[in-house]
Amino acid sequence: MTNPRGCSRGKPVCLTGPAQFEAVLAAGRRLGSRCFVARAIPNAGCGARLGLIVGKKAAPRAVDRNRVKRLVRIVHRQFLQELDALDVVVQLRSSPRGRDNASLFKELQDLLRGLQVKAG
């Protein structure tokens, strides 16, 4: 049995292509924190999907951009069950330099919990 394109139950699926990002950015519920902005919309039951926007303007150093992406993916994995059928886009708002991983991790957890409550 084949799944529709972009729908996989084995591993978390990422949003790909401009059309998927634009749909979430245009119609998604928005929730912000100190360093991040997250938007989410329900999808067609494909499971939780994640999109990342981590630009050079917010984090000029590649090491900072990669650290943020890694932390967002870890937190998203923790919330897969709660975010069952949501497309989530997380955007970096300001530089993570000077902030430790624990504080960024907590901020991301609170952000995804808030999206879960708003969507539900």
DSSP file (Angstrom, degrees, kcal/mol; ACC not computed):
  #  RESIDUE AA STRUCTURE BP1 BP2  ACC     N-H-->O    O-->H-N    N-H-->O    O-->H-N    TCO  KAPPA ALPHA  PHI   PSI    X-CA   Y-CA   Z-CA
    1    1 A M              0   0    0      0, 0.0     2,-0.3     0, 0.0     0, 0.0   0.000 360.0 360.0 360.0 130.2    0.0    0.0    0.0
    2    2 A T        -     0   0    0      3,-0.0     3,-0.1     1,-0.0     0, 0.0  -0.759 360.0-135.1-102.3 146.2    1.4    3.4   -1.0
    3    3 A N        -     0   0    0     -2,-0.3     3,-0.1     1,-0.1     5,-0.0  -0.649  33.3 -95.5 -92.2 152.9    1.0    6.6    0.9
    4    4 A P    >   -     0   0    0      0, 0.0     3,-2.2     0, 0.0    -1,-0.1  -0.292  60.8 -77.7 -61.0 155.2    0.1    9.9   -0.9
    5    5 A R  T 3  S+     0   0    0      1,-0.3     3,-0.1    -3,-0.1    -3,-0.0  -0.302 120.8  18.9 -58.0 132.7    3.2   12.0   -1.6
    6    6 A G  T 3  S+     0   0    0      1,-0.2     2,-0.6    -3,-0.1    -1,-0.3   0.422 100.9 107.1  86.8  -0.9    4.4   13.8    1.5
    7    7 A C    <   +     0   0    0     -3,-2.2     2,-0.4    -4,-0.0    -1,-0.2  -0.942  37.9 153.1-114.9 115.3    2.5   11.4    3.9
    8    8 A S        -     0   0    0     38,-0.6     5,-0.2    -2,-0.6    -3,-0.0  -1.000  30.0-168.9-141.6 137.5    4.6    9.0    5.8
    9    9 A R  S    S+     0   0    0     -2,-0.4    -1,-0.1     1,-0.1    38,-0.0   0.607  80.8  70.8 -98.1 -15.0    4.1    7.3    9.1
   10   10 A G  S    S+     0   0    0      1,-0.2    -1,-0.1     2,-0.0    -2,-0.0   0.913 111.7   1.2 -71.2 -44.2    7.6    5.9    9.5
   11   11 A K  S    S-     0   0    0      0, 0.0    -1,-0.2     0, 0.0    -3,-0.1  -0.935  92.5 -77.2-140.9 161.1    9.4    9.1   10.2
   12   12 A P        -     0   0    0      0, 0.0     2,-0.4     0, 0.0    37,-0.1  -0.373  47.5-139.6 -62.1 136.8    8.6   12.8   10.5
   13   13 A V  E     -a   49   0A   0     35,-0.9    37,-1.5    -5,-0.2     2,-0.3  -0.793  10.0-139.2-100.5 139.8    8.0   14.4    7.1
   14   14 A C  E     -a   50   0A   0     -2,-0.4     2,-0.3    35,-0.2    37,-0.2  -0.674  23.5-106.4 -95.2 151.4    9.2   17.8    6.3
   15   15 A L        -     0   0    0     35,-2.6     2,-0.4    -2,-0.3    37,-0.2  -0.602  43.4-171.5 -70.7 134.6    7.4   20.4    4.4
   16   16 A T        +     0   0    0     -2,-0.3     4,-0.5    35,-0.1     3,-0.0  -0.973  39.1  28.1-130.5 145.6    8.9   20.8    1.0
   17   17 A G  S  > S-     0   0    0     -2,-0.4     4,-1.5     1,-0.1     3,-0.4   0.314  83.1 -91.5  85.8 146.4    8.3   23.2   -1.7
   18   18 A P  H  > S+     0   0    0      0, 0.0     4,-3.0     0, 0.0     5,-0.2   0.815 118.3  62.4 -61.2 -33.4    7.1   26.8   -1.7
   19   19 A A  H  > S+     0   0    0      1,-0.2     4,-1.9     2,-0.2     5,-0.1   0.903 104.5  46.9 -63.7 -40.7    3.4   26.0   -2.0
   20   20 A Q  H  > S+     0   0    0     -4,-0.5     4,-1.6    -3,-0.4    -1,-0.2   0.916 115.0  46.3 -67.6 -42.0    3.4   24.0    1.3
   21   21 A F  H  X S+     0   0    0     -4,-1.5     4,-2.8     1,-0.2     5,-0.2   0.932 111.7  51.6 -64.0 -45.4    5.2   26.8    3.2
   22   22 A E  H  X S+     0   0    0     -4,-3.0     4,-2.4     1,-0.2     5,-0.3   0.866 106.2  54.9 -61.5 -37.3    3.0   29.5    1.7
   23   23 A A  H  X S+     0   0    0     -4,-1.9     4,-2.0    -5,-0.2     5,-0.2   0.924 113.0  41.7 -62.1 -44.2   -0.1   27.7    2.7
   24   24 A V  H  X S+     0   0    0     -4,-1.6     4,-2.0     1,-0.2    -2,-0.2   0.918 116.2  48.5 -69.6 -43.2    1.0   27.6    6.4
   25   25 A L  H  < S+     0   0    0     -4,-2.8    -2,-0.2     1,-0.2    -1,-0.2   0.848 116.1  43.8 -67.2 -33.7    2.4   31.1    6.4
   26   26 A A  H  < S+     0   0    0     -4,-2.4    -2,-0.2    -5,-0.2    -1,-0.2   0.904 131.5  16.8 -78.0 -42.4   -0.8   32.6    4.8
   27   27 A A  H  < S+     0   0    0     -4,-2.0    -2,-0.2    -5,-0.3    -3,-0.2   0.442  95.5 116.1-114.1  -1.4   -3.5   30.7    6.8
   28   28 A G     <  -     0   0    0     -4,-2.0     2,-0.3    -5,-0.2    13,-0.2  -0.316  69.9-108.3 -75.7 152.7   -1.7   29.4    9.8
   29   29 A R  E     -B   40   0A   0     11,-2.5    11,-1.4    86,-0.1     2,-0.4  -0.622  40.1-137.8 -74.4 136.1   -2.3   30.3   13.4
   30   30 A R  E     +B   39   0A   0     -2,-0.3     2,-0.3     9,-0.2     9,-0.2  -0.787  27.2 171.2-107.0 139.1    0.6   32.4   14.7
   31   31 A L  E     -B   38   0A   0      7,-2.5     7,-3.2    -2,-0.4     2,-0.3  -0.979  13.0-166.2-144.3 131.3    2.3   32.1   18.0
   32   32 A G  E     +B   37   0A   0     -2,-0.3     5,-0.2     5,-0.2     2,-0.2  -0.799  11.4 176.4-121.4 160.0    5.5   33.9   18.9
   33   33 A S        -     0   0    0      3,-2.9    75,-0.0    -2,-0.3    74,-0.0  -0.726  53.9 -73.1-140.3-168.5    8.2   33.9   21.6
   34   34 A R  S    S+     0   0    0     -2,-0.2     3,-0.0     1,-0.2    -2,-0.0   0.922 127.2  12.6 -61.3 -46.8   11.5   35.7   22.2
   35   35 A C  S    S+     0   0    0     58,-0.1    58,-4.0    69,-0.1    59,-1.1   0.583 123.5  51.8-106.6 -13.2   13.5   34.0   19.5
   36   36 A F  E     - C   0  92A   0     56,-0.3    -3,-2.9    57,-0.2     2,-0.4  -0.879  49.8-159.6-132.5 156.3   10.9   32.2   17.4
   37   37 A V  E     -BC  32  91A   0     54,-2.3    54,-3.3    -2,-0.3     2,-0.4  -0.998  20.3-169.4-127.3 131.3    7.6   32.5   15.5
   38   38 A A  E     -BC  31  90A   0     -7,-3.2    -7,-2.5    -2,-0.4     2,-0.3  -0.959   6.5-174.1-124.4 142.1    5.6   29.4   14.8
   39   39 A R  E     -BC  30  89A   0     50,-2.3    50,-2.7    -2,-0.4     2,-0.3  -0.973   7.0-176.5-130.7 147.5    2.6   28.9   12.6
   40   40 A A  E     +BC  29  88A   0    -11,-1.4   -11,-2.5    -2,-0.3    48,-0.2  -1.000  10.6 177.9-147.2 144.4    0.4   25.8   12.2
   41   41 A I  E     - C   0  87A   0     46,-1.8    46,-3.2    -2,-0.3   -13,-0.1  -0.980  39.0-100.6-137.8 151.7   -2.5   24.6   10.1
   42   42 A P  E     - C   0  86A   0      0, 0.0    44,-0.3     0, 0.0     2,-0.2  -0.420  40.0-155.5 -66.7 146.5   -4.3   21.2   10.1
   43   43 A N        -     0   0    0     42,-2.4     2,-0.4    -2,-0.1    42,-0.0  -0.495  36.2 -81.1-112.8-171.6   -3.3   18.9    7.2
   44   44 A A  S    S-     0   0    0     -2,-0.2    42,-0.1     1,-0.1    41,-0.0  -0.030  81.1 -79.5 -84.8  33.2   -5.0   16.1    5.5
   45   45 A G  S    S+     0   0    0     -2,-0.4    -1,-0.1    40,-0.2     3,-0.1   0.748  91.5 132.5  81.1  23.4   -4.1   13.5    8.2
   46   46 A C  S    S-     0   0    0      1,-0.3   -38,-0.6    39,-0.1     2,-0.1   0.494  70.7-107.2 -83.6  -3.7   -0.6   12.9    7.0
   47   47 A G        -     0   0    0    -40,-0.1    -1,-0.3   -35,-0.1     2,-0.2  -0.354  60.4 -32.3  96.5 173.8    0.9   13.3   10.5
   48   48 A A        -     0   0    0     32,-0.3   -35,-0.9    37,-0.1     2,-0.4  -0.480  62.4-170.5 -70.3 131.0    2.9   16.1   11.9
   49   49 A R  E     -ad  13  87A   0     37,-2.3    39,-2.8    -2,-0.2     2,-0.4  -0.950   6.1-150.2-124.8 146.8    5.1   17.9    9.3
   50   50 A L  E     -ad  14  88A   0    -37,-1.5   -35,-2.6    -2,-0.4     2,-0.4  -0.925  11.5-174.8-123.1 138.3    7.7   20.5   10.0
   51   51 A G  E     - d   0  89A   0     37,-2.5    39,-2.6    -2,-0.4     2,-0.4  -0.987  12.3-155.4-127.0 142.6    9.1   23.4    8.1
   52   52 A L  E     - d   0  90A   0     -2,-0.4     2,-0.5   -37,-0.2    39,-0.2  -0.951  12.7-173.1-121.7 136.3   12.0   25.5    9.2
   53   53 A I  E     + d   0  91A   0     37,-2.4    39,-2.6    -2,-0.4     2,-0.5  -0.921  19.4 158.5-125.6 104.1   12.9   29.1    8.2
   54   54 A V        -     0   0    0     -2,-0.5     2,-0.1    37,-0.2    39,-0.1  -0.863  21.6-169.4-129.6  95.0   16.3   30.0    9.7
   55   55 A G     >  -     0   0    0     -2,-0.5     4,-1.9    37,-0.3     3,-0.2  -0.390  34.1-121.0 -91.4 163.0   17.8   32.9    7.7
   56   56 A K  T  4 S+     0   0    0      1,-0.2    -1,-0.1     2,-0.2     5,-0.0   0.755 110.1  63.7 -68.7 -25.4   21.2   34.5    7.7
   57   57 A K  T  4 S+     0   0    0      1,-0.2    -1,-0.2     2,-0.1    38,-0.1   0.908 109.8  37.4 -67.0 -40.3   19.7   37.8    8.7
   58   58 A A  T  4 S+     0   0    0      1,-0.3    -2,-0.2    -3,-0.2    -1,-0.2   0.843 136.6  18.4 -79.2 -34.7   18.6   36.3   12.1
   59   59 A A     <  -     0   0    0     -4,-1.9    -1,-0.3    36,-0.1     6,-0.2  -0.794  64.9-177.0-140.3  93.2   21.7   34.1   12.6
   60   60 A P        +     0   0    0      0, 0.0     2,-0.4     0, 0.0    -1,-0.1   0.801  64.9  78.0 -64.4 -29.4   24.7   35.1   10.4
   61   61 A R  S >> S-     0   0    0      1,-0.1     4,-1.8    -5,-0.0     3,-0.6  -0.673  74.0-142.7 -87.9 133.9   26.9   32.2   11.6
   62   62 A A  H 3> S+     0   0    0     -2,-0.4     4,-2.7     1,-0.2     5,-0.2   0.843 100.9  60.5 -60.6 -34.8   26.2   28.7   10.1
   63   63 A V  H 3> S+     0   0    0      1,-0.2     4,-1.8     2,-0.2    -1,-0.2   0.877 106.1  47.0 -62.8 -36.8   26.9   27.1   13.5
   64   64 A D  H <> S+     0   0    0     -3,-0.6     4,-2.2     2,-0.2    -1,-0.2   0.895 111.8  49.9 -71.1 -40.4   24.0   29.0   15.1
   65   65 A R  H  X S+     0   0    0     -4,-1.8     4,-2.3     1,-0.2    -2,-0.2   0.921 112.5  47.3 -63.6 -43.3   21.6   28.2   12.2
   66   66 A N  H  X S+     0   0    0     -4,-2.7     4,-2.3     2,-0.2    -1,-0.2   0.881 110.1  52.7 -66.7 -37.7   22.5   24.5   12.4
   67   67 A R  H  X S+     0   0    0     -4,-1.8     4,-2.3    -5,-0.2    -1,-0.2   0.921 110.1  48.2 -62.9 -43.8   22.1   24.5   16.2
   68   68 A V  H  X S+     0   0    0     -4,-2.2     4,-2.6     2,-0.2     5,-0.2   0.926 111.5  49.6 -63.3 -45.2   18.6   26.1   16.0
   69   69 A K  H  X S+     0   0    0     -4,-2.3     4,-2.2     1,-0.2    -1,-0.2   0.911 110.9  50.0 -61.7 -41.9   17.5   23.6   13.3
   70   70 A R  H  X S+     0   0    0     -4,-2.3     4,-2.1     1,-0.2    -1,-0.2   0.929 112.1  47.3 -62.0 -45.4   18.8   20.6   15.4
   71   71 A L  H  X S+     0   0    0     -4,-2.3     4,-2.4     1,-0.2     5,-0.2   0.903 111.1  51.0 -64.6 -41.6   16.9   21.9   18.5
   72   72 A V  H  X S+     0   0    0     -4,-2.6     4,-2.6     1,-0.2    -1,-0.2   0.917 110.5  49.3 -62.8 -42.5   13.7   22.5   16.6
   73   73 A R  H  X S+     0   0    0     -4,-2.2     4,-2.2    -5,-0.2    -1,-0.2   0.894 110.5  50.7 -64.4 -39.2   13.8   19.0   15.1
   74   74 A I  H  X S+     0   0    0     -4,-2.1     4,-1.5     2,-0.2    -2,-0.2   0.941 113.6  43.8 -63.1 -47.5   14.4   17.4   18.6
   75   75 A V  H  X S+     0   0    0     -4,-2.4     4,-1.2     1,-0.2    -2,-0.2   0.898 111.9  53.5 -66.5 -39.8   11.5   19.3   20.1
   76   76 A H  H  < S+     0   0    0     -4,-2.6     3,-0.5     1,-0.2    -1,-0.2   0.908 105.9  53.9 -61.0 -41.1    9.2   18.5   17.2
   77   77 A R  H >< S+     0   0    0     -4,-2.2     3,-1.1     1,-0.2     4,-0.2   0.872 105.0  54.7 -59.5 -37.4   10.0   14.8   17.5
   78   78 A Q  H 3< S+     0   0    0     -4,-1.5     3,-0.3     1,-0.2    -1,-0.2   0.823 111.8  44.0 -65.0 -30.5    8.9   15.0   21.2
   79   79 A F  T 3X S+     0   0    0     -4,-1.2     4,-2.5    -3,-0.5    -1,-0.2   0.180  76.0 113.8-102.7  16.5    5.6   16.4   20.2
   80   80 A L  T <4 S+     0   0    0     -3,-1.1   -32,-0.3     1,-0.2    -1,-0.2   0.892  79.9  46.9 -56.4 -42.7    4.7   14.1   17.3
   81   81 A Q  T >4 S+     0   0    0     -3,-0.3     3,-0.8    -4,-0.2    -1,-0.2   0.909 114.9  45.3 -67.4 -41.5    1.8   12.5   19.0
   82   82 A E  T 34 S+     0   0    0      1,-0.3     2,-0.2    -4,-0.2     3,-0.2   0.839 114.3  48.1 -71.8 -32.9    0.3   15.8   20.2
   83   83 A L  T >< S+     0   0    0     -4,-2.5     3,-1.4     1,-0.2    -1,-0.3  -0.255  76.4 153.2 -98.3  44.5    0.7   17.5   16.8
   84   84 A D  T <  S+     0   0    0     -3,-0.8    -1,-0.2     1,-0.3    -2,-0.1   0.833  73.0  14.0 -48.8 -52.8   -0.8   14.5   15.0
   85   85 A A  T 3  S+     0   0    0     -3,-0.2   -42,-2.4   -38,-0.1     2,-0.4  -0.323  98.3 116.4-125.4  51.3   -2.2   16.3   11.9
   86   86 A L  E <   -C   42   0A   0     -3,-1.4   -37,-2.3   -44,-0.3     2,-0.6  -0.949  53.3-145.0-121.3 140.0   -0.6   19.7   11.9
   87   87 A D  E     -Cd  41  49A   0    -46,-3.2   -46,-1.8    -2,-0.4     2,-0.4  -0.919  28.8-168.3 -95.1 122.6    1.8   21.4    9.5
   88   88 A V  E     -Cd  40  50A   0    -39,-2.8   -37,-2.5    -2,-0.6     2,-0.5  -0.944  14.9-168.6-119.5 132.0    4.1   23.5   11.6
   89   89 A V  E     -Cd  39  51A   0    -50,-2.7   -50,-2.3    -2,-0.4     2,-0.5  -0.987   7.3-165.6-117.6 123.9    6.5   26.2   10.3
   90   90 A V  E     -Cd  38  52A   0    -39,-2.6   -37,-2.4    -2,-0.5     2,-0.4  -0.939   6.1-168.5-110.4 127.3    9.1   27.5   12.9
   91   91 A Q  E     -Cd  37  53A   0    -54,-3.3   -54,-2.3    -2,-0.5     2,-0.4  -0.944  22.6-124.5-118.5 135.0   10.9   30.7   12.0
   92   92 A L  E     -C   36   0A   0    -39,-2.6   -37,-0.3    -2,-0.4   -56,-0.3  -0.650  26.7-179.5 -77.1 127.3   13.9   32.1   13.8
   93   93 A R        +     0   0    0    -58,-4.0     2,-0.3    -2,-0.4   -57,-0.2   0.841  62.1   7.9 -96.4 -43.0   13.1   35.7   14.8
   94   94 A S  S    S-     0   0    0    -59,-1.1    -1,-0.3   -35,-0.0   -36,-0.1  -0.917  92.5 -71.8-141.1 165.8   16.4   36.8   16.5
   95   95 A S        -     0   0    0     -2,-0.3   -36,-0.1     1,-0.1    -2,-0.0  -0.256  27.2-151.2 -62.8 137.3   19.9   35.5   17.1
   96   96 A P    >   +     0   0    0      0, 0.0     3,-1.9     0, 0.0    -1,-0.1   0.468  57.2 123.0 -85.6  -1.5   20.3   32.5   19.5
   97   97 A R  T 3  S+     0   0    0      1,-0.3     3,-0.1     3,-0.0    -2,-0.0  -0.339  73.1  25.3 -62.5 140.0   23.8   33.7   20.4
   98   98 A G  T 3  S+     0   0    0      1,-0.3     2,-0.4    -2,-0.0    -1,-0.3   0.395 102.6 101.6  86.0  -3.4   24.2   34.2   24.1
   99   99 A R    <   -     0   0    0     -3,-1.9    -1,-0.3     3,-0.0     2,-0.1  -0.936  68.9-130.5-113.7 136.8   21.4   31.8   24.9
  100  100 A D     >  -     0   0    0     -2,-0.4     4,-1.9    -3,-0.1     3,-0.3  -0.392  24.3-109.2 -82.5 164.2   22.1   28.3   26.1
  101  101 A N  H  > S+     0   0    0      1,-0.2     4,-2.8     2,-0.2     5,-0.2   0.846 114.7  59.4 -60.9 -36.2   20.5   25.2   24.6
  102  102 A A  H  > S+     0   0    0      1,-0.2     4,-2.2     2,-0.2    -1,-0.2   0.907 107.1  45.0 -62.4 -42.4   18.3   24.6   27.7
  103  103 A S  H  > S+     0   0    0     -3,-0.3     4,-2.2     2,-0.2    -1,-0.2   0.900 115.3  47.1 -70.8 -38.8   16.6   28.0   27.5
  104  104 A L  H  X S+     0   0    0     -4,-1.9     4,-2.4     2,-0.2    -2,-0.2   0.902 111.5  52.3 -65.4 -40.1   16.0   27.6   23.7
  105  105 A F  H  X S+     0   0    0     -4,-2.8     4,-2.3     2,-0.2    -2,-0.2   0.923 110.8  46.6 -60.2 -46.9   14.8   24.1   24.3
  106  106 A K  H  X S+     0   0    0     -4,-2.2     4,-2.5     1,-0.2     5,-0.2   0.899 111.3  52.4 -63.4 -42.3   12.3   25.3   26.9
  107  107 A E  H  X S+     0   0    0     -4,-2.2     4,-2.0     1,-0.2    -1,-0.2   0.907 111.0  46.7 -61.5 -42.6   11.1   28.1   24.7
  108  108 A L  H  X S+     0   0    0     -4,-2.4     4,-2.6     2,-0.2     5,-0.2   0.893 110.6  52.4 -67.4 -40.1   10.5   25.8   21.8
  109  109 A Q  H  X S+     0   0    0     -4,-2.3     4,-2.3     1,-0.2    -2,-0.2   0.936 111.2  46.9 -60.6 -46.2    8.6   23.3   24.0
  110  110 A D  H  X S+     0   0    0     -4,-2.5     4,-2.2     1,-0.2    -1,-0.2   0.885 111.5  52.4 -62.6 -38.6    6.3   26.1   25.3
  111  111 A L  H  X S+     0   0    0     -4,-2.0     4,-1.9    -5,-0.2    -2,-0.2   0.931 111.7  43.8 -64.5 -47.0    5.8   27.3   21.7
  112  112 A L  H  X S+     0   0    0     -4,-2.6     4,-2.1     2,-0.2    -2,-0.2   0.853 111.5  54.3 -70.1 -33.5    4.7   23.9   20.4
  113  113 A R  H  X S+     0   0    0     -4,-2.3     4,-2.1    -5,-0.2    -1,-0.2   0.916 108.4  50.5 -61.5 -42.0    2.5   23.3   23.4
  114  114 A G  H  X S+     0   0    0     -4,-2.2     4,-2.5     1,-0.2    -2,-0.2   0.887 109.4  49.8 -63.5 -40.0    0.8   26.6   22.7
  115  115 A L  H  X S+     0   0    0     -4,-1.9     4,-2.6     2,-0.2     5,-0.2   0.895 108.7  53.3 -64.4 -39.6    0.3   25.6   19.1
  116  116 A Q  H  X S+     0   0    0     -4,-2.1     4,-1.7     2,-0.2    -2,-0.2   0.914 111.9  44.6 -60.7 -44.5   -1.2   22.3   20.2
  117  117 A V  H  < S+     0   0    0     -4,-2.1    -2,-0.2     2,-0.2    -1,-0.2   0.909 114.1  49.2 -68.4 -42.7   -3.7   24.1   22.5
  118  118 A K  H  < S+     0   0    0     -4,-2.5    -2,-0.2     1,-0.2    -1,-0.2   0.894 114.5  44.7 -63.7 -40.7   -4.6   26.7   19.8
  119  119 A A  H  <        0   0    0     -4,-2.6    -1,-0.2     1,-0.2    -2,-0.2   0.813 360.0 360.0 -74.3 -29.7   -5.2   24.1   17.2
  120  120 A G     <        0   0    0     -4,-1.7    -1,-0.2    -5,-0.2    -2,-0.2   0.452 360.0 360.0 -82.5 360.0   -7.1   21.7   19.4
